[in-house]
Amino acid sequence: MTSFPSRRRLLATGAGAALGLGTLGVNASPAVAAPAESSRGTGTEETRTLDELYRDAVAEGGKLVVYAGGDLANSGSGAGARAAFKQRFPEIDLQLIVDYSKYHDVRVDNQLATDTLVPDVVQLQTLQDFTRWKREGRLLHYKPAGFSKLYKKFRDADGAWVAGAVIAFSYVYDVAAAGANAPQTPLDLVDPRWKGKLASSYPHDDDAVLYLYALYVEKYGWDWVAALAAQQPQFARGSFSPSTAINNKSAVVGVGTGANATATTGIRMGTPDGHPFMAWGQRIAILKQAANTTAAKLYLNWQISTERQTSGSWSVRTDIAAPTGLKPVWEYPDANVDGFPRFMEDRAKVEQLKQTFALYFGEVKGDPTPGWLGLHPGA
């Protein structure tokens, strides 16, 4: 069955999750000179097979540290990706460390500023960090095998980063519980029949959810947001939380998460024509100062390989067909694939929207769902 789950499972197929905001001064990494030509790569795609890269990575030392954005440290996302990589490359000691992207990105900045860098690879939702790190010369320019098959907006022209998976957020609902009254568009979420039956991840805690809500505001206006707030939705941290509430029967409809877009049972994601949802390519890059460069290259090649991308979800590759009944995600104008990267670059607008939604929905409550990992996880 085709499936578009929350980031818990999507990271297990190469994705991961949350927003990122740096603090001026303390967490900002200093500008550095542009990378030398030798660090930019040859401009050609990798020619080694996965097995050849695996052999070379083992010879390099067989270690790899990945900082991956996501909601849960040891369930779904982290555990799934570790298990899949370990099964394919058992001699590589992979530490895949999951945390909100808004903590991982500033963590990396602080490690760079203090010369204590831990990860070899960053895999984050904070798309603006990848363009900034490229400008600062922090990223290794490298084109894994299949680079030319990636959708053009899912790759940096110089190979500074690639997108490893597509993630999509919209509203979702319990097919059985909603029945014939299932919401047909986001406008239906403010219908009185859903009062007390809605769950949402906080838009002011996660920039992807924030963008979805911003699209709703653009389409329906702030009165719609006020009406949604009057529905008394359950808010929780983590994009998996709406599906959890539905599975626990404490909600019928969720907002700010993903699910199967064509499901006839279970949880279905709404993507009605003419109404917004959002999708993006989760970016992955190798840090220029990585200690385990070959293993890092293996990881990137694995993530965008055909064996990894034929998972039943939308692929980042143009040579892999979309799931049955769907088009490639970039062919949906309502998915706003091009809009999210632009949105992430405008940090002043992001901050303004976060504070505005706090006025409507209250402050974010609860500990971060991956836990508190500190300055140097994986060291």
N, C-alpha and C positions, 0 to 999 in steps of 0.2 A: 504493500500500500504506500502510495506517495505520501510523504510526511514533511511538514514544515514546522518543527517543534520550536520550543523556546531555546535560549542559548545554552541551557544545561546540556542538551543533546547536540546542538549545532556545533559546539566546540569540539565535540567528539568526532565530527566530520570536517573539522578544520576551521572552527570559528570561535568567537568568544566575545565579549562584552561590555562594558559600561563606559560612562563618560569620563572626561579628564579636564581638570582645570588646574593650572599651575598658580603658585603664589609669587607675585612679583618679587624679584630680588633673591629671596631665600632659596627658591627652587629653580630659578632660571639658570640654564646652563650657559656658560660663556660662549661667545661666538669663536669659531676657529676657522683657520684657513680652509679653502676649498680642498677637497681630497686630491692627492696626486693621481696622475693618470693610471698608475698601477693599481690603485684601489678602486678604480671605476670599472675594471674589467675590460674585456676585449670588445664588448659590444655584440658578441655572438652568444647564442644560447649554449647552455651546457650540453656536451656531447656524451658524457658518461652516463651509463645506465644507473638505476637505483642500486643494483647489486654492486656495481663498480664503486659508486660513491660510498656505499656501506663498507666495503673493504677498506677504502682509503680513510674513512672516518674512524674505523677501529684502529688502524695503524697510527692515526693522529693521537689516539688516547682513549677513544670510545666514550667521551663524555659530552653532554649537551644540556644547557639550561635555557628554558623558554619561559618568558613572562607572558602569560596569556590573560586577556581580559575575559571575565566571566562572573557568574553569580555564586557559584558553589565550589568549594575547594576540592572536595573528594566525592562528588556525586555527579554522574552524568558527564559533565564537561571535562573536568580534569581526569577523572578515572577512565572515561571512555577513550580519550585521546592517548593517554599513557598506555592503556592496554593495547590499542590498535598499533601504536608505534612499536611497543615492546614485542608484540607478536611478529611483526614484519622484520624488525631489526633487534633481535634479542641481545646482542652483544654491546649495544649502546646504552649507557647509563643516562637515561633521560630524567631530568627534573623539570616537569611542566607545572609551573606554579600559577595558580589561578587567583586573581584578585580583581576588584573593580579597576577598569582602565584608568580612572581618574586618580587612583593611587599608584598604579604601576608606572604611569608616565612621569610623574614628579619624582617617584622613587629612582627611576633611571637617571633623571636630570641630576638628582642629588648625588648619586653614585658617580656620575661623570665629573661633577664638580669636586668631589672628594677623592677621586682616583681609586674608587672601590667598586668598579663595575662588576656585576655578577652575571647577568644574562648574556647569552650569545644571540638570541632571537627575541624580538618583541612582536606580539600578535595582539593588536588592540583595536578598539572601536574609535579611539581618539584620532581621527583621520588627520587633524591639523598638526599633530605632532610629527607625522611622517614628512610633511612638507617642510616643517621647521627644522627637523633633524637633518634633512637633506641639505637645506641651505647652510647649516652649521658644519657640514662635512662629517656628520656622525654615522652615516649609513654606508655600508659596502654596496657598491653598484655591481649587481650580479643578475644575470638572466637565466633562470632555471629552464630546463627542457620543457617545451610547451609554452614558453613565454609568448610567442607570436600568436598562439591560439587563445590567449586570454582576451576577453572583451576589452576594447581599447581604453575604457575608463577604469578598468580594474588592473592597470599596470602603470608604473612610472616609465616614461620613455627611456630613461637612462638605466633602468633596472634597480633604482634605489628601494623600491618596494613592489610587492604584488599583492593582489587580493586572493585569499585562500578559500573563502566561502561566501556565499550570499546569505544574508539574514534579512528577514522581512517581518515587520510589525504592523498590526492593524487591530481591529476589535475581533474577538473570538466568542464562540458560544457553544453551550452544551446542546448538541443536535437533538438528543432525546428529550431533555428537559424543556427546551425552547419550543420544540414541535412546530406547528404551523405558524406560531407567533414569533418565530426567529427574526431578529433584527435584519432588515434588508439593506440598510445603510447606517452610517454613524448617527444620522438624524434620529433614528429610532431609539437610540440609547437614552434619550430624555423622555421617552414615553413613560407614563406613570406605572405601567405594568412591570417595569424593571426596578422600581424603587426598592432599595434594600437588597437587591439581587445582583449588584454590580461589584466587580473587583478590578483594581488597576494597580499597576506599578506607578511609583511617583514620577511624574514628568520632571520635577525639579531635582531628581536624584540621578537621572539617566538621560544623557543628551539625545539618544535615539528616540526614547519615549517622548522627550521634550519636543523633538522635531515633529513627531506624529501629532502631538497636541497643537503645535504651532500651525500645522497644515489644517487642522480642524478649525482653529480660530480664523485662519485666512478664508476658509470656505464658508463657515457657518456663523462666525462672529463671537464676541465675548458673552453675549446673552446665552448662547448655547452652553458655554462653560459654566455659567451661573446655574443654568437649569440642570446640568450634569451634577454639579456640587449638591444641589437640592435632592438628588437621588440617593444621597448618603452612601456613596461607594466605599468599599473597603480598600484602603491603600496599604501597601506593604513594599518593602525594599526587594529588589530583584525582579527581573523581567519574567521569571518563572512563576511568580506569586499569583498572577491571575488564574493560570491553569491549575495551580495547586488548590486555590479556593474553589474552582469549579469541580475538580476531582473530589474534594472534601464535601461537596454539596452545600457549601456556604454561599455560593454564587452560581448564577446561570450564564452570565455574560462577563467577559473580561476585556480590558483595554490595555494596550501597550505590551503586547507579547505576540508570539507567532504560533501557528498551528497548521494543520493540513488544509490547504485551500480548496480541495475538492472532496473532503470527507463526507460520507453519508452516515457515519456513526462516530461516536466519540466527540472530540472538540474540533470545530471547523473555524477557519479564519475567513472573515468577510473581505472580499475585494471587489465590490460592485463597481461597474463602469460609471465614470463621472464623479466618483468620490475618492478622496485621497487615502492611500496607505503609504508606507515607506519601506524602502529596501536599500541595502548598501553592500559593498564588498568589504569584508573584514581584512584589513591590511596586515601584512607580515613583512618584516625586514630583518636583515642581519646587521648587527652593530659593527662598525668599522674596527672597534677595539675588542671584538669577540675573541675569546681564548680558544674556541673550538670551531674554527671557520668551516672546516670540511663537514663536520657533523651538522652545522647550521645549514650548509648548502643541501645536504641530504634531506633535511627537514623541509626546506622550501620545495625541492623537487618532488618529494612525497606528497606534500599538501596539494599541489596543483596537478598531480599525475592523473591519468585517466582512471587508474585503479581506485584512487581516492575520491575523484569527482563524480563517479557514477554511484551516488549514494541514495538516490531517490529525491534529493532536494534540487533546487535550482543550482546550476553549475556556473562557475566563473568563466568557463571555457566556451568558445563559440562552436567547437566541433563536437559537443555533447548535447544531445537533444534534451529539451525541457521535459519534465514529467508529463505523463499522459494527461491531456486536457488543458495544458498550459502552454504559453509561449515563453521564450526566454524573458527573464525579468526586465531586461532593458527595453523590451518592446511594449511595456506597459507605461504609458505616460503618467498614470495615476500612482505609480510606484515611486516617482520622484527620485530615481537613482542618481541623477546628476545634481539634485538639489541638496542632498545631505552633505556632501563634501563642502559645498559653498557655505551652508549653514554653520558647519563646524569651524570654519575659519573666522567667523564674525563673533569673537568672544564677548564683545560688549553686548550684542543683541542676545546671545545665549544667557548671559548673566541677568539681563533685564527680564527676560521671559521666566527664568527660574524664580526670581523673586515675585513676579506677578502671579504665577501659579501658586506660590505659597500663600498668597493672600486669599485665593479661592479655596484651596484644599488643606491649608494648615502646613506647619513645618514637617519635614521628614522626621520620622520616628523609627527607632530600632537600630540595633548594631548592624554593621555590614555583614551580609550573609556569608562571605568567605572567611570571616574572622578578621582579627588584627594581626598583620604579618610583619610589621616593623620595617626597618630600613634595608636589610640585606637578606631576604629569604632566598634560600638556595645556596648561600655561601658555604 
